[in-house]
Amino acid sequence: MTQSADYVSEADHYVSSNALVIGGGVAGMQAALDIANQGFKVYLVEKTPSIGGRMAAIDKTFPTLDCSACILTPRLSEVARHPNIELLTYSEVEEASGTDGNFKVKVRRKARYVNESKCSGCGECAAICPVEVSAEFEEKLGFRKAIYLPFPQATPAVYTIDMESCIECKRCARECDRDAIDYEMKDKIVELHVGAIIVATGYKLFDVTAYPRLGYGKYPNVINAMEYERLINAAGPTHGHLIRISDGKMPRKIGFIQCVGARDVNKGVPYCSRVCCMYGVKNAVMAKEHDPESEVTIYYADIRAFGKGFEEFYEMAHTRFGVNFVKGRVGEVVEDPDTQNLLCEVEDTNTAKLEQVEHDMIVICPGLQPPVGLDSIAKTLNLTQSDDGYLDIEDSFLAPVETHVEGVFTCGCADGPKDIPDSVTAGSAAAMRATIILSKAGDKK
Ligand SMILES: Cc1cc2nc3c(=O)[nH]c(=O)nc-3n(C[C@H](O)[C@H](O)[C@H](O)COP(=O)(O)OP(=O)(O)OC[C@H]3O[C@@H](n4cnc5c(N)ncnc54)[C@H](O)[C@@H]3O)c2cc1C
C-alpha cells in the first residue's frame, strides 16, 4: 500500500532518522528493506511508474536459471507493504541541500493522471483504451495502451496515463468505477528531510547502433540481449516463443556477439561490464533449452566467469548443452536479402582463420553504461563521477559504498556494472552505512 508523502517536520539542527533511496531496482529495494527493517522510515524514489528495475524484465538468472520474476515479485510486494517504506514512484529528485544527518530534498512527483489511492489496478481502463503504442518494458517488441501498467506485477499496481499518446477520449474515466482518473492532475513537489541518501540508479544498455557494421537497427534479425530476454520470456510479447522478427519463424542457428560496447577505448567504454559474458552464456543455454537441435554459437574475446558457480555454468553450456564457443571478434554482419539470414565475418583467433558463418538470428550482448540522468543526480548531490561516468566511490577497498559526500551512499550499478547478487550485497552494505547515521537521530549536529 502506498502511503502519502510526509513533509519536512523535524527541526533543522537534528539528525533525521529518515532515509532516501533513489532508484527502485533490486539494489535500491534491498537498501530500502534493510533500513526499514531496522525501524527507520525510508522514502524510495523511482523515476518510472514501477519499482523493480531491469531484473523485472530479465527472463532467467545466471548461473542457476531461476525465474527472475519469481524471485523478484515477492520482493516487490515486501517493499510495497512495508510500513516503514513510502514509495514515491514516477518521481525524481530535483534539489538537495544540507549535510549528513540533515538533508532537505525536493522530489517532483510527476502527474500520472490516475489517483494512486483510488486505483485498484483492475485494468478496466486499459481494456477500453483505444490507443496502442510500443511498450518500453517489452523493448518495443510488444504493445501497451495509453493508460497502462508497465508489466503485470508492476508495483504499485496503479495505472499511468502517457499523455503524449493519450487522445483524451476519456473512455477510461467513464469506465473507472472508482473515479480514479484525473486529467487535471498536476506534478507535485514534495519536500523531504532525511539523514542519509542512497543512490541506486542502475545502468543503461550501451547503444549498439554505435557499431553500424554489426547491423543492429538495419537488419530485423539482429537484436540486442534485452530484446532477446523479452522474446524468450513466457510473459513477453511472443509468450516465450523465440522467433525471428522478420518472418516469425523459429531461429535454428543463433549467434551471440559478446563485448559490444565493452572493453573498447575507441567507443569510450574501456571497462569490462562484468555481466555480459554470463548473461550471454545464459541466453545461449536458454536457446538450446528451447530447441536442443538449434546451433548456438557465442563469439567472445574472453569468458569472464568469476562468480560463484559461473565457471561450472560456462562448462555446462559447452559440455551439456552443446553451445559452440568461438574466440574471436566479429568484423561484420551482412544480411542475405533473400533469406534475411545473416553472414557473420569472424576471425577465429584459435585457428587464425577468417570465416564467414551464416546465422538466422544474431543477438548482440551490449555492455552497461551509467543511466540517463546520473549526471544530473550527481550535480544535485555534489557527487563526483569517475571517467567512465559512474559515481565515484570514496575508497574501493574500505569504503566501497561511500561517495565523497558524507551521508550519501551508492549501491548496485550506480557506481559500476554489477550482477544481481553483487547489487544486492552493495544495497545491504549501503543500508548498513546509512543506519549508522540514522541511529543518531535526535542528536544535535
Ligand atoms: C541482458 C541482461 C541480462 C542480465 N541477466 C542477469 C542475470 O541473469 N543475473 C544477474 O545476476 N544479472 C543479470 N543482469 C544484470 C542485472 O540487470 C543487474 O545486476 C541489476 O539490474 C542491477 O540492479 P540495480 O538496482 O543496480 O539497477 P537497475 O535494475 O537498473 O535499477 C535501477 C532503477 O533506478 C531507477 N532510476 C534510474 N535513474 C533514476 C533517477 N534519476 N531517479 C529515480 N530512479 C531512477 C531505474 O528506473 C531503475 O528502476 C543482466 C543484465 C542485462 C543487460
The ligand as a Gaussian input file, in Angstrom:
#p B3LYP/6-31G(d) Opt

LIG

0 1
 C       20.508000      -8.559000     -20.907000
 C       20.879000      -8.620000     -19.449000
 C       20.672000      -9.786000     -18.738000
 C       21.055000      -9.861000     -17.390000
 N       20.895000     -11.036000     -16.743000
 C       21.340000     -11.160000     -15.461000
 C       21.258000     -12.398000     -14.771000
 O       20.774000     -13.389000     -15.310000
 N       21.762000     -12.470000     -13.495000
 C       22.339000     -11.393000     -12.890000
 O       22.805000     -11.517000     -11.746000
 N       22.399000     -10.179000     -13.511000
 C       21.909000     -10.056000     -14.773000
 N       21.976000      -8.829000     -15.404000
 C       22.439000      -7.661000     -14.627000
 C       21.260000      -7.044000     -13.804000
 O       20.367000      -6.443000     -14.707000
 C       21.807000      -6.025000     -12.806000
 O       22.708000      -6.670000     -11.939000
 C       20.717000      -5.410000     -11.907000
 O       19.617000      -4.998000     -12.671000
 C       21.312000      -4.204000     -11.177000
 O       20.336000      -3.661000     -10.329000
 P       20.310000      -2.104000      -9.976000
 O       19.243000      -1.949000      -8.975000
 O       21.665000      -1.630000      -9.683000
 O       19.900000      -1.385000     -11.355000
 P       18.577000      -1.375000     -12.239000
 O       17.999000      -2.712000     -12.365000
 O       18.978000      -0.661000     -13.496000
 O       17.569000      -0.446000     -11.426000
 C       17.782000       0.930000     -11.281000
 C       16.471000       1.617000     -11.005000
 O       16.710000       3.009000     -10.764000
 C       15.767000       3.779000     -11.492000
 N       16.355000       5.089000     -11.760000
 C       17.327000       5.415000     -12.634000
 N       17.602000       6.712000     -12.573000
 C       16.785000       7.237000     -11.632000
 C       16.597000       8.561000     -11.111000
 N       17.301000       9.582000     -11.555000
 N       15.666000       8.747000     -10.139000
 C       14.915000       7.698000      -9.690000
 N       15.045000       6.444000     -10.170000
 C       15.979000       6.217000     -11.110000
 C       15.514000       2.968000     -12.745000
 O       14.293000       3.344000     -13.370000
 C       15.501000       1.546000     -12.178000
 O       14.224000       1.190000     -11.710000
 C       21.621000      -8.724000     -16.745000
 C       21.806000      -7.547000     -17.473000
 C       21.440000      -7.485000     -18.804000
 C       21.689000      -6.213000     -19.585000

